[in-house]
Each structure stands twice: as C-alpha cells, then as structure tokens.
Amino acid sequence: MISALYGLAVYVFFLATFTYAIGFVGNLPLLPKTIDSGPPGPLLEALLVNTALLGLFAVQHSVMARRSFKRWWTRFVPEPVERSSFVLAASLALALLLWQWRPIATPMLWQVTDPMARVLIQAVFWSGWGVLLLATFLINHFELFGLRQVWARLRGTRLPAADFRTPLLYRHVRHPIYLGFVIAFWAAPDMSAGHLLFALACTGYILVGIWFEERDLIAQFGERYRAYRAQTGMLLPRLFTRRGGTARS
C-alpha cells in the first residue's frame, strides 16, 4: 500500500510540474513565471545559472535512466518503486529549473507579428505536446511513469518481460516522444535569447540521450532493434528505407 501511495503521489507531482512546464515554455500569460517573464539580471549570471540548471537536469536524467545505474540503485530501492523514484528525481530537477530560471535581457532573435502566422506557430507548439503525450500512451504511459509497477506490487503480481513493439507513431520515427519535445521547444512566435538557450541545450541533450538509449535498446533487443533502426528515422520519417520488415513482437 505504501508503494502504491508513493507512486501515485509522485505521478501527481509529475503531472503538476510537467503541466506548468508547458506553460513556462509557451510563455502563457496566466502563469507567475515563464521562460521570458520577470526582471532580467546580469547576463553572465543568467547564463551560468541557466546552464547549470539545464546541466543538472540532463545529468540526473541520463545517469538514472541507464541500466547499469538501475542495477546498482535497486540494491537499495525496491524494484517496483525504482521508476517512481526516477520520475520524482526528474520532476524535482525540472521544478528547480522552472523556479530558478533567469530571463535574459537581449532583443528578440525573431518576433512574428502576423496574427495568422502566430496562430499557426502556436498550433505547431501544441501539436508537439500532443505528439509527445500520444507517444507515451502508445508504449504504456502508466508504466513509463511508474504507476503500473507499484500497482502490480499492490496486487502481488509481476509485470511481463519487456516487449519490443512499434505501434502507430513508432512505425515512422523511433523516438516520437523526443520529436514532440523538439517541436514544442522550437515552435515559438517570439524567440528570445533565453528561449534559444533552452531549446538548443534541450535539443542537444535529446540527441545525446538518444545515443545512450539506443545503445541500451540494442543490448536489450539485439538484432530486432538494429533492423528497426536501419529502416526507421530517428526523429523524422525516412522517405527511403532498406529492404526488409520492421521489427515487431
């Protein structure tokens, strides 16, 4: 019961933090703080603080997501709450970034003034989050964020072994979750220096994270994942692929 309550509390905290992050990146006016709001401070201080916050999130996420870390971590943390603990640490790192982010006082790098163009860019922004959310449900949203694991422990059952599947979006791109992030980060009618720093750093982290993640997936699924990677684009669909079928199970 304690594990289930812990997992549920972590999931609620994640939802609140992630929802706020959407408004933060999109500069929604009703929020107390967004990526460009607030009085700007010294440029060097803003660059150092923001870079450190982004780096902290990237290191936490990358290290705790590795299979080698999980094997070590579950010597101290029960396996059913390992994923919830990862989600909690990631949510805390994100919450710290949202809280301590410093706006950068420089002229806008671009600013779209045409009303229709602004609406279209905002639509692309929201479509990015939609792609991301859909992709999480295609691969089991509740397992991704730890709820399925703690529910199984509460019921006294074990989760089945990981299964390699390529549902819907995954038939066309290998990482639609990351694609959704990239779309949302760059679809901005007003691009400030601070937003550009955020988008560049996060995109760079995503590319590095994909390299590590695919290394783990090859170790887990072997030739099935190699065949899938050879035929399916990383973030964009491939117009031409090698002969052979997509790996599914």
C-alpha positions in Angstrom: 0.0 0.0 0.0 2.8 2.4 0.9 4.5 1.8 -2.5 1.2 2.5 -4.3 0.6 5.7 -2.4 4.2 6.8 -3.1 3.8 6.1 -6.8 0.5 7.9 -7.0 1.9 11.0 -5.1 5.0 11.1 -7.4 2.7 10.9 -10.5 0.5 13.7 -9.3 3.7 15.8 -8.6 5.0 15.0 -12.1 1.7 16.0 -13.7 1.7 19.3 -11.9 5.3 20.1 -12.8 5.0 19.0 -16.4 1.8 20.9 -16.9 3.5 24.0 -15.6 6.5 23.4 -17.8 4.3 23.5 -20.9 3.0 27.0 -19.9 6.6 28.0 -18.9 8.0 27.2 -22.4 5.0 28.7 -24.1 5.0 31.9 -22.2 1.4 31.5 -21.2 0.3 34.9 -19.6 -1.6 33.5 -16.6 1.5 31.9 -15.0 3.5 33.7 -12.4 6.8 32.9 -14.2 7.7 31.8 -17.7 10.8 31.4 -19.7 10.9 35.1 -20.6 9.0 36.8 -17.8 10.4 38.6 -14.8 13.0 41.2 -14.3 16.3 40.3 -16.1 19.5 40.2 -14.1 23.2 40.4 -15.1 23.8 38.5 -18.4 26.7 36.4 -17.1 24.7 35.3 -14.0 21.7 34.3 -16.1 23.9 32.3 -18.5 25.7 30.5 -15.7 22.6 29.7 -13.6 20.5 28.6 -16.6 23.3 26.4 -18.0 23.8 24.8 -14.6 20.1 24.1 -14.2 19.9 22.6 -17.7 23.1 20.5 -17.0 21.7 19.3 -13.6 18.5 18.0 -15.3 20.5 16.4 -18.2 22.9 14.6 -15.8 20.2 13.4 -13.5 18.0 12.1 -16.3 20.9 10.5 -18.2 22.5 8.8 -15.3 19.4 7.4 -13.6 18.0 6.2 -16.9 21.0 3.9 -17.6 20.5 0.1 -17.0 23.8 -0.1 -15.1 22.6 2.6 -12.6 19.3 0.8 -12.2 21.0 -2.4 -11.3 23.0 -0.6 -8.6 20.1 1.6 -7.5 17.8 -1.4 -6.9 20.2 -2.8 -4.4 18.9 -0.1 -2.1 15.5 0.8 -3.5 12.7 -1.8 -4.1 12.4 -2.6 -7.8 8.7 -1.7 -8.0 9.4 1.9 -6.9 12.6 2.4 -8.9 10.7 4.0 -11.8 8.7 6.2 -9.5 11.9 7.3 -7.8 13.4 8.2 -11.2 10.2 10.2 -12.0 10.4 12.0 -8.7 14.1 13.0 -9.2 13.4 14.2 -12.7 10.4 16.2 -11.6 12.4 17.8 -8.8 15.2 18.8 -11.2 12.6 20.2 -13.6 10.8 22.1 -10.8 14.1 23.6 -9.7 14.8 24.7 -13.3 11.3 26.3 -13.5 11.8 28.1 -10.2 15.3 29.4 -10.6 15.4 30.1 -14.4 16.7 33.6 -15.2 15.3 35.6 -18.1 18.0 37.0 -20.4 17.7 40.7 -21.3 18.5 40.8 -25.1 16.5 41.8 -28.1 14.2 39.1 -29.6 16.0 37.0 -32.1 12.8 36.7 -34.0 9.3 38.0 -33.4 6.4 37.0 -35.7 3.9 39.9 -35.9 1.3 38.5 -38.4 -1.7 37.3 -36.4 -2.4 34.3 -38.6 1.3 33.2 -38.6 1.3 33.4 -34.8 -1.8 31.2 -34.5 -0.2 28.7 -36.8 3.0 28.6 -34.8 1.1 28.2 -31.6 -0.8 25.3 -33.2 2.5 23.6 -34.0 3.6 24.2 -30.4 0.6 22.5 -29.0 0.8 19.7 -31.6 4.3 18.9 -30.3 2.9 18.3 -26.8 0.1 16.3 -28.4 2.6 14.0 -30.2 4.6 13.6 -27.0 1.5 12.6 -24.9 0.2 10.2 -27.6 3.6 8.5 -27.8 3.7 7.9 -24.1 0.3 6.1 -24.2 1.4 4.1 -27.2 4.2 2.5 -25.1 2.2 2.3 -21.8 2.0 5.8 -20.2 1.4 4.4 -16.7 4.4 2.1 -16.8 6.6 4.9 -18.2 5.8 6.9 -15.1 5.9 4.2 -12.5 2.2 3.6 -11.7 2.0 0.2 -13.3 4.9 -1.1 -11.3 3.5 -0.1 -7.9 0.0 -1.3 -8.8 1.4 -4.7 -9.7 3.2 -4.8 -6.3 0.0 -3.9 -4.5 -1.8 -6.7 -6.3 1.0 -9.2 -5.7 1.7 -9.8 -9.4 4.7 -9.4 -11.6 5.0 -7.4 -14.8 5.6 -9.3 -18.0 9.0 -9.1 -19.6 9.7 -6.0 -21.8 8.2 -6.5 -25.3 9.6 -4.8 -28.4 6.7 -3.1 -30.3 6.4 -0.3 -32.9 2.8 1.0 -32.6 1.5 3.8 -34.8 3.9 6.7 -34.5 6.8 4.3 -33.7 6.4 2.8 -37.2 7.5 6.1 -38.7 10.0 7.5 -36.2 12.0 5.8 -33.5 11.6 8.5 -30.9 8.2 10.3 -31.2 8.4 11.5 -27.5 11.6 13.3 -28.2 10.2 14.6 -31.5 7.3 16.1 -29.6 9.7 17.9 -27.3 11.8 19.3 -30.2 8.7 20.6 -31.9 7.3 22.3 -28.8 10.7 23.8 -27.9 11.3 25.4 -31.3 7.7 26.4 -32.3 7.9 29.9 -30.8 6.5 33.1 -32.4 8.8 35.1 -30.1 12.3 33.7 -29.7 14.4 35.3 -27.0 18.0 34.5 -26.2 16.9 32.6 -23.1 14.4 30.5 -25.1 17.1 29.8 -27.7 19.5 28.7 -25.0 16.8 26.4 -23.6 15.9 25.0 -27.0 19.5 24.4 -28.0 20.5 22.8 -24.8 17.5 20.5 -24.6 17.8 19.5 -28.3 21.5 18.7 -27.7 20.6 16.7 -24.6 17.9 14.8 -26.6 20.4 13.8 -29.3 22.9 12.6 -26.7 20.2 10.9 -24.8 19.0 9.0 -27.9 22.6 7.7 -28.4 22.7 6.3 -24.9 19.1 5.0 -25.1 19.6 3.2 -28.3 22.8 1.6 -27.0 20.7 0.1 -24.2 17.9 -0.9 -26.6 20.4 -2.8 -28.8 21.8 -4.5 -25.7 18.2 -5.5 -24.7 16.7 -6.4 -28.1 19.7 -7.1 -30.3 19.1 -7.6 -34.0 15.4 -6.7 -33.8 16.3 -3.2 -32.7 19.2 -2.9 -35.2 16.8 -3.9 -38.0 14.2 -1.4 -36.8 16.8 1.4 -36.5 18.0 0.7 -40.1 14.5 1.2 -41.5 13.0 3.9 -39.3 14.1 7.5 -38.9 15.3 8.8 -35.6 13.2 11.9 -35.3 11.9 12.3 -38.9 10.3 9.6 -41.2 12.6 8.2 -43.8 11.5 8.5 -47.4 13.6 5.6 -48.5 14.5 2.5 -46.3 16.4 -0.7 -46.7 14.5 -3.8 -47.7 13.0 -5.9 -45.0 10.3 -5.6 -42.5 10.1 -3.5 -39.4 10.9 -5.4 -36.2 7.8 -6.1 -34.1 6.9 -8.6 -31.5 
